[in-house]
Amino acid sequence: MNPEYTPNENTEEINCWAFVEIFGHTKLSGRVSTKKLGANIMLQVDVPKGETEFSHSELFSPASIFSIKPTTEEWCRKFAAYRVNHDVLPYIPQQRQIPESTTFETDIEEEL
């Protein structure tokens, strides 16, 4: 068990380094904390990059979390280093984007 994080039954917040599984498919590691957005509580995962920096942060609904396994910062940084880190929002070249004036209904009617 991670000596930096000891679960407490009275604790409503989490603030530790952990390995997180989302819906049992997506796996990431990083600094996990809770964030309140309006009336909702979200889990924020700060994904490490390099030895001291962070690549990006992601927010998840607690309902989407399959498991949280507290671990050490060293382990999380090693895991993140071996994962392929793509940009969170993919870049789509201008020529491949759908023009704003295009409507799908019009295209379908023309084909019929």
N, CA, C and O atoms as a GROMACS GRO file, in nm:
protein
  448
    1MET      N    1   0.084  -0.119   0.000
    1MET     CA    2   0.000   0.000   0.000
    1MET      C    3   0.088   0.124   0.000
    1MET      O    4   0.197   0.123   0.056
    2ASN      N    5   0.039   0.229  -0.063
    2ASN     CA    6   0.112   0.354  -0.071
    2ASN      C    7   0.117   0.419   0.067
    2ASN      O    8   0.012   0.447   0.125
    3PRO      N    9   0.237   0.443   0.122
    3PRO     CA   10   0.246   0.504   0.254
    3PRO      C   11   0.198   0.648   0.257
    3PRO      O   12   0.168   0.701   0.364
    4GLU      N   13   0.191   0.714   0.139
    4GLU     CA   14   0.146   0.853   0.134
    4GLU      C   15  -0.005   0.864   0.143
    4GLU      O   16  -0.057   0.971   0.175
    5TYR      N   17  -0.076   0.756   0.115
    5TYR     CA   18  -0.222   0.762   0.113
    5TYR      C   19  -0.280   0.648   0.194
    5TYR      O   20  -0.259   0.530   0.163
    6THR      N   21  -0.352   0.682   0.297
    6THR     CA   22  -0.419   0.582   0.378
    6THR      C   23  -0.568   0.610   0.371
    6THR      O   24  -0.613   0.715   0.416
    7PRO      N   25  -0.647   0.517   0.315
    7PRO     CA   26  -0.791   0.540   0.305
    7PRO      C   27  -0.854   0.559   0.443
    7PRO      O   28  -0.814   0.495   0.540
    8ASN      N   29  -0.950   0.646   0.449
    8ASN     CA   30  -1.020   0.674   0.573
    8ASN      C   31  -1.170   0.672   0.541
    8ASN      O   32  -1.213   0.735   0.444
    9GLU      N   33  -1.246   0.601   0.620
    9GLU     CA   34  -1.390   0.590   0.591
    9GLU      C   35  -1.462   0.724   0.599
    9GLU      O   36  -1.570   0.738   0.541
   10ASN      N   37  -1.406   0.823   0.668
   10ASN     CA   38  -1.469   0.954   0.680
   10ASN      C   39  -1.424   1.052   0.572
   10ASN      O   40  -1.476   1.163   0.565
   11THR      N   41  -1.329   1.013   0.489
   11THR     CA   42  -1.276   1.100   0.385
   11THR      C   43  -1.365   1.098   0.263
   11THR      O   44  -1.399   0.992   0.211
   12GLU      N   45  -1.403   1.217   0.217
   12GLU     CA   46  -1.484   1.228   0.097
   12GLU      C   47  -1.401   1.270  -0.022
   12GLU      O   48  -1.449   1.267  -0.136
   13GLU      N   49  -1.277   1.309   0.000
   13GLU     CA   50  -1.190   1.355  -0.107
   13GLU      C   51  -1.076   1.257  -0.125
   13GLU      O   52  -1.040   1.182  -0.034
   14ILE      N   53  -1.019   1.259  -0.246
   14ILE     CA   54  -0.902   1.176  -0.272
   14ILE      C   55  -0.794   1.270  -0.326
   14ILE      O   56  -0.823   1.360  -0.405
   15ASN      N   57  -0.672   1.248  -0.285
   15ASN     CA   58  -0.561   1.328  -0.330
   15ASN      C   59  -0.436   1.243  -0.318
   15ASN      O   60  -0.367   1.245  -0.216
   16CYS      N   61  -0.407   1.166  -0.425
   16CYS     CA   62  -0.294   1.074  -0.420
   16CYS      C   63  -0.249   1.039  -0.561
   16CYS      O   64  -0.317   1.072  -0.658
   17TRP      N   65  -0.136   0.973  -0.573
   17TRP     CA   66  -0.090   0.916  -0.699
   17TRP      C   67  -0.156   0.780  -0.712
   17TRP      O   68  -0.160   0.703  -0.617
   18ALA      N   69  -0.208   0.751  -0.832
   18ALA     CA   70  -0.280   0.624  -0.848
   18ALA      C   71  -0.284   0.578  -0.993
   18ALA      O   72  -0.263   0.655  -1.087
   19PHE      N   73  -0.312   0.448  -1.008
   19PHE     CA   74  -0.340   0.385  -1.136
   19PHE      C   75  -0.491   0.380  -1.146
   19PHE      O   76  -0.557   0.327  -1.057
   20VAL      N   77  -0.548   0.436  -1.255
   20VAL     CA   78  -0.693   0.448  -1.267
   20VAL      C   79  -0.741   0.373  -1.391
   20VAL      O   80  -0.681   0.384  -1.498
   21GLU      N   81  -0.849   0.297  -1.376
   21GLU     CA   82  -0.913   0.230  -1.488
   21GLU      C   83  -1.050   0.293  -1.506
   21GLU      O   84  -1.129   0.301  -1.412
   22ILE      N   85  -1.078   0.338  -1.630
   22ILE     CA   86  -1.206   0.400  -1.662
   22ILE      C   87  -1.287   0.301  -1.743
   22ILE      O   88  -1.243   0.257  -1.849
   23PHE      N   89  -1.404   0.265  -1.694
   23PHE     CA   90  -1.492   0.164  -1.755
   23PHE      C   91  -1.420   0.032  -1.777
   23PHE      O   92  -1.466  -0.051  -1.855
   24GLY      N   93  -1.309   0.010  -1.709
   24GLY     CA   94  -1.235  -0.115  -1.721
   24GLY      C   95  -1.155  -0.129  -1.848
   24GLY      O   96  -1.094  -0.233  -1.870
   25HIS      N   97  -1.153  -0.026  -1.934
   25HIS     CA   98  -1.083  -0.034  -2.061
   25HIS      C   99  -0.966   0.064  -2.069
   25HIS      O  100  -0.853   0.024  -2.098
   26THR      N  101  -0.993   0.190  -2.044
   26THR     CA  102  -0.889   0.293  -2.049
   26THR      C  103  -0.811   0.290  -1.918
   26THR      O  104  -0.869   0.287  -1.810
   27LYS      N  105  -0.679   0.291  -1.931
   27LYS     CA  106  -0.593   0.286  -1.812
   27LYS      C  107  -0.496   0.402  -1.817
   27LYS      O  108  -0.431   0.426  -1.919
   28LEU      N  109  -0.487   0.476  -1.707
   28LEU     CA  110  -0.390   0.582  -1.697
   28LEU      C  111  -0.343   0.597  -1.554
   28LEU      O  112  -0.408   0.549  -1.461
   29SER      N  113  -0.231   0.662  -1.538
   29SER     CA  114  -0.179   0.684  -1.404
   29SER      C  115  -0.148   0.831  -1.387
   29SER      O  116  -0.122   0.901  -1.485
   30GLY      N  117  -0.151   0.877  -1.263
   30GLY     CA  118  -0.119   1.016  -1.237
   30GLY      C  119  -0.166   1.060  -1.100
   30GLY      O  120  -0.203   0.978  -1.016
   31ARG      N  121  -0.163   1.189  -1.081
   31ARG     CA  122  -0.207   1.249  -0.955
   31ARG      C  123  -0.358   1.260  -0.959
   31ARG      O  124  -0.412   1.328  -1.047
   32VAL      N  125  -0.427   1.195  -0.868
   32VAL     CA  126  -0.574   1.192  -0.866
   32VAL      C  127  -0.624   1.281  -0.754
   32VAL      O  128  -0.577   1.273  -0.641
   33SER      N  129  -0.720   1.368  -0.788
   33SER     CA  130  -0.780   1.454  -0.687
   33SER      C  131  -0.927   1.476  -0.722
   33SER      O  132  -0.970   1.445  -0.834
   34THR      N  133  -1.002   1.529  -0.629
   34THR     CA  134  -1.143   1.557  -0.654
   34THR      C  135  -1.160   1.706  -0.683
   34THR      O  136  -1.092   1.790  -0.626
   35LYS      N  137  -1.252   1.735  -0.773
   35LYS     CA  138  -1.285   1.873  -0.810
   35LYS      C  139  -1.436   1.888  -0.808
   35LYS      O  140  -1.508   1.802  -0.859
   36LYS      N  141  -1.484   1.996  -0.750
   36LYS     CA  142  -1.627   2.021  -0.748
   36LYS      C  143  -1.661   2.114  -0.864
   36LYS      O  144  -1.606   2.224  -0.875
   37LEU      N  145  -1.752   2.069  -0.951
   37LEU     CA  146  -1.799   2.149  -1.063
   37LEU      C  147  -1.949   2.167  -1.047
   37LEU      O  148  -2.026   2.075  -1.074
   38GLY      N  149  -1.990   2.283  -1.005
   38GLY     CA  150  -2.131   2.306  -0.975
   38GLY      C  151  -2.173   2.216  -0.860
   38GLY      O  152  -2.114   2.222  -0.752
   39ALA      N  153  -2.274   2.134  -0.883
   39ALA     CA  154  -2.320   2.042  -0.779
   39ALA      C  155  -2.254   1.905  -0.790
   39ALA      O  156  -2.278   1.818  -0.706
   40ASN      N  157  -2.171   1.884  -0.893
   40ASN     CA  158  -2.110   1.753  -0.916
   40ASN      C  159  -1.966   1.746  -0.868
   40ASN      O  160  -1.892   1.845  -0.872
   41ILE      N  161  -1.927   1.631  -0.822
   41ILE     CA  162  -1.789   1.603  -0.786
   41ILE      C  163  -1.727   1.522  -0.900
   41ILE      O  164  -1.782   1.421  -0.941
   42MET      N  165  -1.613   1.568  -0.950
   42MET     CA  166  -1.542   1.499  -1.058
   42MET      C  167  -1.405   1.456  -1.006
   42MET      O  168  -1.352   1.514  -0.912
   43LEU      N  169  -1.350   1.354  -1.070
   43LEU     CA  170  -1.213   1.312  -1.037
   43LEU      C  171  -1.120   1.367  -1.145
   43LEU      O  172  -1.144   1.347  -1.264
   44GLN      N  173  -1.016   1.435  -1.103
   44GLN     CA  174  -0.918   1.490  -1.195
   44GLN      C  175  -0.793   1.403  -1.190
   44GLN      O  176  -0.741   1.373  -1.082
   45VAL      N  177  -0.745   1.362  -1.308
   45VAL     CA  178  -0.621   1.285  -1.318
   45VAL      C  179  -0.522   1.372  -1.394
   45VAL      O  180  -0.542   1.403  -1.512
   46ASP      N  181  -0.413   1.410  -1.326
   46ASP     CA  182  -0.306   1.486  -1.389
   46ASP      C  183  -0.202   1.384  -1.437
   46ASP      O  184  -0.134   1.322  -1.355
   47VAL      N  185  -0.191   1.366  -1.568
   47VAL     CA  186  -0.105   1.265  -1.627
   47VAL      C  187   0.038   1.319  -1.637
   47VAL      O  188   0.060   1.423  -1.699
   48PRO      N  189   0.135   1.249  -1.576
   48PRO     CA  190   0.272   1.300  -1.577
   48PRO      C  191   0.341   1.286  -1.712
   48PRO      O  192   0.307   1.202  -1.795
   49LYS      N  193   0.440   1.372  -1.731
   49LYS     CA  194   0.525   1.369  -1.850
   49LYS      C  195   0.665   1.408  -1.804
   49LYS      O  196   0.685   1.514  -1.746
   50GLY      N  197   0.760   1.322  -1.829
   50GLY     CA  198   0.895   1.350  -1.783
   50GLY      C  199   0.906   1.326  -1.632
   50GLY      O  200   0.826   1.254  -1.573
   51GLU      N  201   1.005   1.390  -1.572
   51GLU     CA  202   1.030   1.365  -1.430
   51GLU      C  203   0.962   1.463  -1.336
   51GLU      O  204   0.945   1.434  -1.218
   52THR      N  205   0.922   1.580  -1.388
   52THR     CA  206   0.860   1.678  -1.299
   52THR      C  207   0.736   1.745  -1.357
   52THR      O  208   0.663   1.814  -1.285
   53GLU      N  209   0.710   1.726  -1.487
   53GLU     CA  210   0.600   1.796  -1.553
   53GLU      C  211   0.477   1.707  -1.567
   53GLU      O  212   0.478   1.589  -1.534
   54PHE      N  213   0.370   1.770  -1.619
   54PHE     CA  214   0.248   1.697  -1.648
   54PHE      C  215   0.212   1.715  -1.794
   54PHE      O  216   0.228   1.824  -1.850
   55SER      N  217   0.164   1.608  -1.856
   55SER     CA  218   0.124   1.611  -1.997
   55SER      C  219  -0.009   1.684  -2.013
   55SER      O  220  -0.021   1.777  -2.093
   56HIS      N  221  -0.107   1.642  -1.936
   56HIS     CA  222  -0.240   1.700  -1.943
   56HIS      C  223  -0.321   1.654  -1.823
   56HIS      O  224  -0.277   1.567  -1.746
   57SER      N  225  -0.439   1.711  -1.807
   57SER     CA  226  -0.532   1.671  -1.702
   57SER      C  227  -0.662   1.626  -1.766
   57SER      O  228  -0.703   1.678  -1.870
   58GLU      N  229  -0.725   1.529  -1.703
   58GLU     CA  230  -0.854   1.481  -1.751
   58GLU      C  231  -0.950   1.473  -1.632
   58GLU      O  232  -0.910   1.438  -1.521
   59LEU      N  233  -1.076   1.507  -1.657
   59LEU     CA  234  -1.179   1.498  -1.553
   59LEU      C  235  -1.273   1.384  -1.587
   59LEU      O  236  -1.313   1.367  -1.702
   60PHE      N  237  -1.310   1.307  -1.485
   60PHE     CA  238  -1.399   1.193  -1.503
   60PHE      C  239  -1.510   1.195  -1.399
   60PHE      O  240  -1.490   1.239  -1.285
   61SER      N  241  -1.625   1.148  -1.439
   61SER     CA  242  -1.734   1.128  -1.345
   61SER      C  243  -1.700   1.006  -1.259
   61SER      O  244  -1.649   0.908  -1.312
   62PRO      N  245  -1.727   1.010  -1.130
   62PRO     CA  246  -1.699   0.894  -1.046
   62PRO      C  247  -1.770   0.768  -1.096
   62PRO      O  248  -1.721   0.657  -1.072
   63ALA      N  249  -1.883   0.782  -1.164
   63ALA     CA  250  -1.956   0.665  -1.215
   63ALA      C  251  -1.879   0.593  -1.325
   63ALA      O  252  -1.903   0.475  -1.350
   64SER      N  253  -1.786   0.663  -1.391
   64SER     CA  254  -1.710   0.601  -1.500
   64SER      C  255  -1.585   0.528  -1.451
   64SER      O  256  -1.520   0.458  -1.529
   65ILE      N  257  -1.552   0.544  -1.325
   65ILE     CA  258  -1.430   0.484  -1.270
   65ILE      C  259  -1.454   0.338  -1.236
   65ILE      O  260  -1.545   0.304  -1.161
   66PHE      N  261  -1.371   0.251  -1.294
   66PHE     CA  262  -1.377   0.108  -1.265
   66PHE      C  263  -1.295   0.076  -1.140
   66PHE      O  264  -1.340   0.001  -1.053
   67SER      N  265  -1.174   0.134  -1.132
   67SER     CA  266  -1.092   0.113  -1.012
   67SER      C  267  -0.988   0.224  -0.998
   67SER      O  268  -0.946   0.285  -1.096
   68ILE      N  269  -0.950   0.248  -0.874
   68ILE     CA  270  -0.842   0.341  -0.841
   68ILE      C  271  -0.748   0.265  -0.749
   68ILE      O  272  -0.788   0.220  -0.642
   69LYS      N  273  -0.624   0.252  -0.792
   69LYS     CA  274  -0.524   0.179  -0.712
   69LYS      C  275  -0.414   0.274  -0.671
   69LYS      O  276  -0.324   0.302  -0.750
   70PRO      N  277  -0.418   0.325  -0.548
   70PRO     CA  278  -0.313   0.418  -0.502
   70PRO      C  279  -0.174   0.353  -0.512
   70PRO      O  280  -0.157   0.236  -0.478
   71THR      N  281  -0.078   0.430  -0.560
   71THR     CA  282   0.060   0.383  -0.575
   71THR      C  283   0.154   0.500  -0.557
   71THR      O  284   0.115   0.604  -0.502
   72THR      N  285   0.277   0.486  -0.600
   72THR     CA  286   0.376   0.592  -0.580
   72THR      C  287   0.389   0.681  -0.703
   72THR      O  288   0.352   0.641  -0.814
   73GLU      N  289   0.440   0.801  -0.684
   73GLU     CA  290   0.466   0.892  -0.794
   73GLU      C  291   0.564   0.830  -0.893
   73GLU      O  292   0.546   0.841  -1.014
   74GLU      N  293   0.668   0.766  -0.841
   74GLU     CA  294   0.769   0.703  -0.927
   74GLU      C  295   0.704   0.600  -1.021
   74GLU      O  296   0.734   0.599  -1.140
   75TRP      N  297   0.618   0.515  -0.967
   75TRP     CA  298   0.552   0.414  -1.049
   75TRP      C  299   0.464   0.479  -1.156
   75TRP      O  300   0.466   0.437  -1.272
   76CYS      N  301   0.387   0.582  -1.118
   76CYS     CA  302   0.298   0.650  -1.213
   76CYS      C  303   0.377   0.715  -1.326
   76CYS      O  304   0.335   0.709  -1.442
   77ARG      N  305   0.489   0.776  -1.294
   77ARG     CA  306   0.571   0.840  -1.397
   77ARG      C  307   0.632   0.737  -1.492
   77ARG      O  308   0.642   0.762  -1.612
   78LYS      N  309   0.672   0.622  -1.440
   78LYS     CA  310   0.726   0.516  -1.525
   78LYS      C  311   0.617   0.461  -1.617
   78LYS      O  312   0.641   0.439  -1.736
   79PHE      N  313   0.498   0.439  -1.562
   79PHE     CA  314   0.386   0.388  -1.643
   79PHE      C  315   0.353   0.487  -1.755
   79PHE      O  316   0.336   0.446  -1.870
   80ALA      N  317   0.345   0.614  -1.721
   80ALA     CA  318   0.311   0.717  -1.820
   80ALA      C  319   0.419   0.728  -1.927
   80ALA      O  320   0.388   0.756  -2.043
   81ALA      N  321   0.545   0.706  -1.892
   81ALA     CA  322   0.655   0.716  -1.988
   81ALA      C  323   0.647   0.605  -2.093
   81ALA      O  324   0.688   0.626  -2.207
   82TYR      N  325   0.596   0.490  -2.056
   82TYR     CA  326   0.586   0.378  -2.149
   82TYR      C  327   0.459   0.381  -2.233
   82TYR      O  328   0.449   0.309  -2.332
   83ARG      N  329   0.363   0.463  -2.194
   83ARG     CA  330   0.240   0.478  -2.272
   83ARG      C  331   0.263   0.575  -2.385
   83ARG      O  332   0.346   0.665  -2.374
   84VAL      N  333   0.190   0.557  -2.494
   84VAL     CA  334   0.198   0.652  -2.605
   84VAL      C  335   0.110   0.769  -2.569
   84VAL      O  336  -0.012   0.753  -2.554
   85ASN      N  337   0.168   0.886  -2.554
   85ASN     CA  338   0.091   1.004  -2.519
   85ASN      C  339   0.055   1.081  -2.645
   85ASN      O  340   0.140   1.147  -2.705
   86HIS      N  341  -0.071   1.072  -2.686
   86HIS     CA  342  -0.120   1.149  -2.798
   86HIS      C  343  -0.180   1.277  -2.743
   86HIS      O  344  -0.215   1.285  -2.626
   87ASP      N  345  -0.192   1.377  -2.829
   87ASP     CA  346  -0.260   1.498  -2.787
   87ASP      C  347  -0.402   1.460  -2.746
   87ASP      O  348  -0.463   1.371  -2.805
   88VAL      N  349  -0.454   1.529  -2.645
   88VAL     CA  350  -0.588   1.498  -2.597
   88VAL      C  351  -0.691   1.527  -2.706
   88VAL      O  352  -0.782   1.447  -2.727
   89LEU      N  353  -0.678   1.638  -2.776
   89LEU     CA  354  -0.768   1.671  -2.885
   89LEU      C  355  -0.692   1.650  -3.016
   89LEU      O  356  -0.593   1.719  -3.041
   90PRO      N  357  -0.736   1.558  -3.100
   90PRO     CA  358  -0.662   1.530  -3.223
   90PRO      C  359  -0.670   1.647  -3.320
   90PRO      O  360  -0.770   1.718  -3.326
   91TYR      N  361  -0.564   1.665  -3.396
   91TYR     CA  362  -0.560   1.769  -3.499
   91TYR      C  363  -0.618   1.713  -3.628
   91TYR      O  364  -0.578   1.606  -3.673
   92ILE      N  365  -0.713   1.785  -3.687
   92ILE     CA  366  -0.772   1.745  -3.814
   92ILE      C  367  -0.736   1.854  -3.915
   92ILE      O  368  -0.775   1.969  -3.898
   93PRO      N  369  -0.661   1.818  -4.020
   93PRO     CA  370  -0.623   1.919  -4.120
   93PRO      C  371  -0.746   1.987  -4.179
   93PRO      O  372  -0.852   1.925  -4.191
   94GLN      N  373  -0.732   2.112  -4.216
   94GLN     CA  374  -0.843   2.192  -4.269
   94GLN      C  375  -0.912   2.124  -4.386
   94GLN      O  376  -1.035   2.124  -4.393
   95GLN      N  377  -0.835   2.065  -4.480
   95GLN     CA  378  -0.896   2.005  -4.598
   95GLN      C  379  -0.980   1.882  -4.565
   95GLN      O  380  -1.058   1.838  -4.649
   96ARG      N  381  -0.966   1.824  -4.446
   96ARG     CA  382  -1.046   1.706  -4.410
   96ARG      C  383  -1.165   1.741  -4.322
   96ARG      O  384  -1.244   1.652  -4.290
   97GLN      N  385  -1.180   1.866  -4.283
   97GLN     CA  386  -1.292   1.907  -4.200
   97GLN      C  387  -1.416   1.926  -4.286
   97GLN      O  388  -1.407   1.961  -4.403
   98ILE      N  389  -1.531   1.904  -4.227
   98ILE     CA  390  -1.658   1.923  -4.297
   98ILE      C  391  -1.686   2.073  -4.304
   98ILE      O  392  -1.683   2.141  -4.201
   99PRO      N  393  -1.712   2.126  -4.423
   99PRO     CA  394  -1.740   2.269  -4.436
   99PRO      C  395  -1.865   2.306  -4.355
   99PRO      O  396  -1.958   2.227  -4.342
  100GLU      N  397  -1.865   2.427  -4.301
  100GLU     CA  398  -1.977   2.473  -4.219
  100GLU      C  399  -2.107   2.477  -4.296
  100GLU      O  400  -2.213   2.456  -4.237
  101SER      N  401  -2.104   2.503  -4.426
  101SER     CA  402  -2.225   2.516  -4.505
  101SER      C  403  -2.289   2.381  -4.540
  101SER      O  404  -2.402   2.377  -4.589
  102THR      N  405  -2.217   2.272  -4.517
  102THR     CA  406  -2.269   2.141  -4.552
  102THR      C  407  -2.374   2.095  -4.452
  102THR      O  408  -2.353   2.101  -4.331
  103THR      N  409  -2.487   2.050  -4.503
  103THR     CA  410  -2.588   1.989  -4.418
  103THR      C  411  -2.611   1.848  -4.469
  103THR      O  412  -2.617   1.824  -4.590
  104PHE      N  413  -2.624   1.758  -4.381
  104PHE     CA  414  -2.637   1.618  -4.417
  104PHE      C  415  -2.773   1.590  -4.482
  104PHE      O  416  -2.783   1.505  -4.570
  105GLU      N  417  -2.876   1.660  -4.439
  105GLU     CA  418  -3.009   1.639  -4.495
  105GLU      C  419  -3.010   1.672  -4.644
  105GLU      O  420  -3.068   1.598  -4.724
  106THR      N  421  -2.947   1.783  -4.682
  106THR     CA  422  -2.942   1.825  -4.822
  106THR      C  423  -2.866   1.721  -4.905
  106THR      O  424  -2.910   1.684  -5.014
  107ASP      N  425  -2.754   1.673  -4.854
  107ASP     CA  426  -2.675   1.573  -4.927
  107ASP      C  427  -2.755   1.446  -4.950
  107ASP      O  428  -2.748   1.388  -5.058
  108ILE      N  429  -2.830   1.402  -4.852
  108ILE     CA  430  -2.908   1.280  -4.865
  108ILE      C  431  -3.021   1.298  -4.966
  108ILE      O  432  -3.046   1.209  -5.047
  109GLU      N  433  -3.088   1.412  -4.964
  109GLU     CA  434  -3.199   1.438  -5.056
  109GLU      C  435  -3.150   1.443  -5.200
  109GLU      O  436  -3.220   1.397  -5.290
  110GLU      N  437  -3.030   1.498  -5.224
  110GLU     CA  438  -2.976   1.506  -5.358
  110GLU      C  439  -2.945   1.367  -5.414
  110GLU      O  440  -2.960   1.344  -5.534
  111GLU      N  441  -2.904   1.274  -5.330
  111GLU     CA  442  -2.872   1.140  -5.375
  111GLU      C  443  -2.998   1.062  -5.410
  111GLU      O  444  -2.992   0.974  -5.496
  112LEU      N  445  -3.112   1.092  -5.347
  112LEU     CA  446  -3.235   1.020  -5.374
  112LEU      C  447  -3.292   1.070  -5.502
  112LEU      O  448  -3.398   1.023  -5.545
   0.00000   0.00000   0.00000
